[in-house]
Amino acid sequence: MKNIRMASPLYILREECARDLDAVLCRLSDLGFAGIEFLGFFGHSAEEVRQMLDRYHLQALGNHVPYAELTAD
């Protein structure tokens, strides 16, 4: 049987992420999640987020982006 990797949508943790994204990612990693579906970067740069993901061995699997923002940029 193939291993099933679990990912967490950060939408359900958006208030906690706004307070401390690093701590949320650490906890999700500790719980066994392999990936994250972002809802923006909560004020962090892409480089900072990449460092956090690497630190906790997580993968970015998606990012919720408003349609207007997606088509404009």
BADRENSE-37157 format. One record per residue (C-alpha): z, x, y. Coordinates in Angstrom, 3 decimals, decimal comma. Example, Ala and Ser with C-alpha at 12.3 -4.5 7.8 and 13.67 -1.06 7.14 Angstrom:
// BADRENSE-37157
<zz: 7,800 xx: 12,300 yy: -4,500>
<zz: 7,140 xx: 13,670 yy: -1,060>
END
This chain:
// BADRENSE-37157
<zz: 0,000 xx: 0,000 yy: 0,000>
<zz: -0,888 xx: 1,239 yy: 3,453>
<zz: 1,908 xx: 1,859 yy: 5,976>
<zz: 2,059 xx: -0,760 yy: 8,700>
<zz: 2,879 xx: 0,678 yy: 12,095>
<zz: 4,751 xx: -1,531 yy: 14,528>
<zz: 4,169 xx: -1,701 yy: 18,275>
<zz: 6,274 xx: -3,364 yy: 20,948>
<zz: 4,866 xx: -5,236 yy: 23,938>
<zz: 6,849 xx: -4,111 yy: 26,980>
<zz: 6,407 xx: -7,523 yy: 28,605>
<zz: 9,444 xx: -8,776 yy: 26,706>
<zz: 11,478 xx: -5,809 yy: 28,016>
<zz: 10,026 xx: -5,706 yy: 31,545>
<zz: 13,373 xx: -5,984 yy: 33,358>
<zz: 14,896 xx: -3,175 yy: 31,295>
<zz: 11,739 xx: -1,066 yy: 31,761>
<zz: 11,921 xx: -1,531 yy: 35,521>
<zz: 15,468 xx: -0,136 yy: 35,424>
<zz: 14,935 xx: 2,748 yy: 32,966>
<zz: 11,601 xx: 3,086 yy: 31,175>
<zz: 12,601 xx: 6,346 yy: 29,495>
<zz: 15,678 xx: 4,770 yy: 27,900>
<zz: 13,653 xx: 1,790 yy: 26,640>
<zz: 11,041 xx: 4,038 yy: 25,035>
<zz: 13,763 xx: 6,144 yy: 23,437>
<zz: 15,431 xx: 3,067 yy: 21,964>
<zz: 12,174 xx: 1,602 yy: 20,661>
<zz: 11,406 xx: 4,909 yy: 18,972>
<zz: 14,886 xx: 4,958 yy: 17,427>
<zz: 14,255 xx: 1,444 yy: 16,083>
<zz: 11,125 xx: 2,654 yy: 14,320>
<zz: 8,345 xx: 1,429 yy: 16,596>
<zz: 5,211 xx: 3,589 yy: 16,524>
<zz: 3,432 xx: 2,200 yy: 19,569>
<zz: 3,756 xx: 0,462 yy: 22,903>
<zz: 1,681 xx: -2,132 yy: 24,714>
<zz: 2,245 xx: -1,467 yy: 28,395>
<zz: 2,619 xx: -3,826 yy: 31,301>
<zz: 1,901 xx: -1,225 yy: 33,961>
<zz: 3,869 xx: 1,999 yy: 34,222>
<zz: 6,909 xx: 0,678 yy: 36,111>
<zz: 6,487 xx: 3,068 yy: 39,030>
<zz: 5,795 xx: 6,158 yy: 36,935>
<zz: 2,648 xx: 8,254 yy: 37,020>
<zz: 0,339 xx: 8,431 yy: 34,018>
<zz: 1,484 xx: 12,023 yy: 33,488>
<zz: 5,157 xx: 11,008 yy: 33,398>
<zz: 4,418 xx: 8,207 yy: 30,945>
<zz: 2,427 xx: 10,581 yy: 28,721>
<zz: 5,421 xx: 12,966 yy: 28,619>
<zz: 7,761 xx: 10,119 yy: 27,633>
<zz: 5,404 xx: 8,937 yy: 24,892>
<zz: 5,082 xx: 12,470 yy: 23,531>
<zz: 8,856 xx: 12,999 yy: 23,675>
<zz: 9,491 xx: 9,887 yy: 21,562>
<zz: 6,394 xx: 10,178 yy: 19,330>
<zz: 4,962 xx: 6,863 yy: 20,517>
<zz: 1,350 xx: 5,822 yy: 21,076>
<zz: 0,008 xx: 3,687 yy: 23,906>
<zz: -1,926 xx: 0,868 yy: 22,253>
<zz: -2,812 xx: -1,199 yy: 25,300>
<zz: -1,979 xx: -2,081 yy: 28,888>
<zz: -1,889 xx: -5,528 yy: 30,465>
<zz: -4,003 xx: -5,354 yy: 33,608>
<zz: -4,849 xx: -8,259 yy: 35,927>
<zz: -8,552 xx: -9,157 yy: 35,702>
<zz: -9,136 xx: -8,568 yy: 39,430>
<zz: -7,650 xx: -5,067 yy: 39,162>
<zz: -9,689 xx: -4,293 yy: 36,061>
<zz: -12,980 xx: -5,292 yy: 37,665>
<zz: -12,180 xx: -3,598 yy: 40,992>
<zz: -11,174 xx: -0,232 yy: 39,517>
END
